Amino acid sequence: MSRSESLFASAQKHIPGGVNSPVRAFKSVGGTPLFFKHAEGAYVIDEDDKRYVDYVGSWGPMILGHSHPDVLDAVRNQLQHGPVLRRADRAGNRNGRTGLLAGSVDGHGAYGQLRH
């Protein structure tokens, strides 16, 4: 049994569908989802140490690749000031782009439209 199969079997005991998204539940398509433990650049590594090219890129957020040094530096810099999520702040309002940096919501729940 692969590590992903083992993790999936265990996760199904605690999480509906065994994953954190109904899209990845696999019940209707069959099979076992891959469980990833590391990502860097254009690659992701699963729990069985198999390496894959990440063509999905988290649907856009990883456009620079996983663990891009400039992104990591920016995150480290912000952490020195404390994370400010879903609140008005100066960093999220640069050049009138409120919400583009932090992903603000429209006030109707966690999946509101991005404000420009």
Residue pairs with C-beta under 8 A, 6 or more apart in sequence:
2 32
2 47
2 48
3 35
3 46
3 47
3 48
4 32
4 33
4 34
4 35
4 46
4 47
4 48
5 32
7 35
7 47
8 18
8 19
8 32
8 33
8 35
9 18
11 18
11 19
12 18
16 25
17 24
17 25
17 26
17 27
18 25
18 26
18 33
19 25
19 26
19 33
24 33
26 32
26 33
34 46
34 47
34 52
35 46
35 47
36 44
36 45
36 46
36 47
37 45
37 46
37 47
38 44
38 45
39 45
39 54
39 62
39 66
39 67
40 65
40 66
40 67
41 65
41 66
41 67
41 68
42 53
42 54
42 65
42 66
43 51
43 52
43 53
43 54
43 66
44 51
44 52
44 54
44 66
45 51
45 52
46 52
54 62
54 66
57 63
64 70
64 71
78 91
84 91
84 92
84 102
85 102
86 102
86 104
86 105
88 98
89 102
91 101
91 102
92 98
92 99
92 100
92 101
92 102
92 104
94 101
97 116
98 104
98 115
98 116
99 114
99 115
99 116
100 114
100 116
103 114
104 112
104 114
104 115
105 111
105 112
105 113
106 112
106 113
106 115
